[in-house]
């Protein structure tokens, strides 16, 4: 397997692992791992590192989240790409996907509370040209995200990954 692909798999599972540890895991030179990571950044393959946060375990109020399904009516010469650009430009939108099925797009949004998400939908999203309908599904509680199970009262643990 290509060293870049192997590095990506390791970083995808845990982005906090340093290049020396990755080199040991792969039986490669640390300089080769660092070069691969630098190249992946330069190519735009690695775009960001982030943490998975269990707000309930912190006792903090979590931001409100919702999945919103959107039906659109693309216009000639201004198809899905144009509508997608207008949707992902909103700061509330954390993820945007073109989907198959009943809806054209699915987005994940965050705001301080459910009322702000509702306001986002009726003031910004539903009024966009080309948007025919929306369906908002509020996230009530997270049980698992990116392979991490959130157990209240129990220590957060990662799932065992086997080849």
C-alpha positions as CSV (number, residue, x, y, z in Angstrom):
1,X,0.0,0.0,0.0
2,X,1.1,3.6,-0.8
3,X,2.7,5.3,2.3
4,X,0.3,8.3,1.9
5,X,-2.8,6.0,2.0
6,X,-1.4,4.2,5.1
7,X,-0.7,7.6,6.8
8,X,-4.2,8.8,6.0
9,X,-5.8,5.7,7.5
10,X,-3.8,6.2,10.7
11,X,-4.6,9.9,10.9
12,X,-8.2,9.3,10.1
13,X,-8.5,7.1,13.2
14,X,-6.4,9.4,15.5
15,X,-5.1,12.7,14.2
16,X,-3.1,13.2,17.4
17,X,-0.5,10.5,16.5
18,X,2.8,12.1,15.7
19,X,5.0,11.3,12.7
20,X,7.5,9.4,14.7
21,X,4.9,7.0,16.0
22,X,3.3,6.7,12.5
23,X,6.8,5.8,11.1
24,X,7.2,3.1,13.7
25,X,3.8,1.7,13.0
26,X,4.5,1.6,9.3
27,X,8.2,0.5,9.5
28,X,9.1,3.7,7.5
29,X,11.5,6.6,8.0
30,X,10.1,9.5,10.0
31,X,11.2,11.9,7.2
32,X,9.2,9.9,4.7
33,X,6.1,10.1,6.9
34,X,6.6,13.9,7.4
35,X,7.1,14.3,3.6
36,X,3.9,12.3,2.9
37,X,1.9,14.4,5.4
38,X,3.3,17.7,3.9
39,X,2.4,16.5,0.4
40,X,-1.2,15.5,1.5
41,X,-1.6,19.0,3.0
42,X,-0.3,20.7,-0.1
43,X,-2.6,18.6,-2.4
44,X,-5.6,19.6,-0.3
45,X,-6.2,16.0,0.7
46,X,-5.8,16.7,4.4
47,X,-7.8,19.9,5.0
48,X,-8.4,20.1,8.8
49,X,-7.9,18.2,12.0
50,X,-10.7,18.3,14.6
51,X,-11.7,16.8,17.9
52,X,-14.8,14.8,18.7
53,X,-16.4,16.4,21.8
54,X,-19.0,14.8,24.1
55,X,-20.6,17.9,25.5
56,X,-22.9,15.8,27.8
57,X,-19.8,14.4,29.5
58,X,-18.6,18.0,30.1
59,X,-21.9,19.0,31.6
60,X,-22.1,21.8,29.2
61,X,-25.0,22.8,27.0
62,X,-24.2,21.3,23.6
63,X,-24.9,23.4,20.5
64,X,-28.2,22.4,18.9
65,X,-27.8,20.3,15.8
66,X,-30.1,19.3,13.0
67,X,-30.1,17.3,9.8
68,X,-32.0,19.1,7.1
69,X,-33.2,17.4,3.9
70,X,-33.7,19.8,1.0
71,X,-35.5,19.4,-2.3
72,X,-34.3,21.8,-5.0
73,X,-35.2,22.7,-8.5
74,X,-32.0,23.4,-10.4
75,X,-32.2,25.8,-13.3
76,X,-30.5,25.4,-16.7
77,X,-26.8,26.5,-16.5
78,X,-27.2,26.9,-12.7
79,X,-27.5,23.3,-11.4
80,X,-26.7,21.6,-8.1
81,X,-23.3,23.2,-7.8
82,X,-24.7,26.8,-7.8
83,X,-27.3,25.9,-5.1
84,X,-24.7,24.0,-3.1
85,X,-22.4,27.0,-3.1
86,X,-25.2,29.2,-1.8
87,X,-26.1,26.7,1.0
88,X,-22.6,26.0,2.2
89,X,-21.8,29.6,2.5
90,X,-23.9,29.9,5.6
91,X,-21.9,29.6,8.8
92,X,-24.6,27.4,10.4
93,X,-24.0,24.7,7.8
94,X,-21.3,22.3,9.0
95,X,-21.8,19.6,6.3
96,X,-23.5,19.5,2.9
97,X,-24.1,16.3,0.8
98,X,-25.7,15.8,-2.6
99,X,-27.9,12.7,-2.1
100,X,-29.9,10.1,-4.0
101,X,-33.4,9.4,-3.0
102,X,-36.4,11.7,-2.0
103,X,-34.2,14.7,-1.3
104,X,-31.5,16.3,-3.3
105,X,-29.3,17.6,-0.4
106,X,-28.7,16.8,3.2
107,X,-27.1,19.3,5.5
108,X,-25.9,19.2,9.1
109,X,-26.4,22.5,10.9
110,X,-25.4,23.8,14.3
111,X,-26.6,26.8,16.3
112,X,-26.9,27.8,20.0
113,X,-30.4,26.4,20.3
114,X,-33.3,24.8,18.3
115,X,-35.0,28.2,17.8
116,X,-31.9,29.6,16.0
117,X,-31.9,26.5,13.7
118,X,-35.6,27.1,13.0
119,X,-34.9,30.8,12.3
120,X,-32.1,29.8,9.9
121,X,-34.4,27.5,8.0
122,X,-37.2,30.0,7.5
123,X,-35.1,33.2,7.0
124,X,-32.2,31.9,5.0
125,X,-32.6,28.4,3.7
126,X,-36.2,28.0,2.6
127,X,-36.2,31.3,0.8
128,X,-33.3,30.5,-1.4
129,X,-34.1,30.5,-5.1
130,X,-34.3,26.9,-6.3
131,X,-35.2,25.4,-2.9
132,X,-38.6,23.7,-3.1
133,X,-38.9,22.2,0.4
134,X,-37.0,21.4,3.5
135,X,-37.5,18.8,6.3
136,X,-35.7,19.5,9.6
137,X,-34.7,16.7,11.9
138,X,-33.3,17.8,15.2
139,X,-30.6,15.8,16.9
140,X,-31.9,15.0,20.4
141,X,-29.0,13.1,21.7
142,X,-25.7,11.6,20.3
143,X,-24.9,8.0,20.9
144,X,-22.1,7.6,18.5
145,X,-20.1,9.9,16.2
146,X,-17.1,9.1,13.9
147,X,-16.8,5.6,15.5
148,X,-16.8,7.0,19.1
149,X,-19.6,5.8,21.4
150,X,-20.8,8.3,23.9
151,X,-21.8,6.4,27.1
152,X,-23.2,8.7,29.9
153,X,-21.6,7.7,33.1
154,X,-19.0,5.5,31.4
155,X,-15.7,6.4,30.0
156,X,-15.8,7.4,26.4
157,X,-14.2,4.6,24.3
158,X,-13.3,4.0,20.7
159,X,-14.4,1.0,18.8
160,X,-11.8,-1.6,18.1
161,X,-10.8,-1.5,14.5
162,X,-9.7,-4.8,12.9
163,X,-8.2,-5.3,9.4
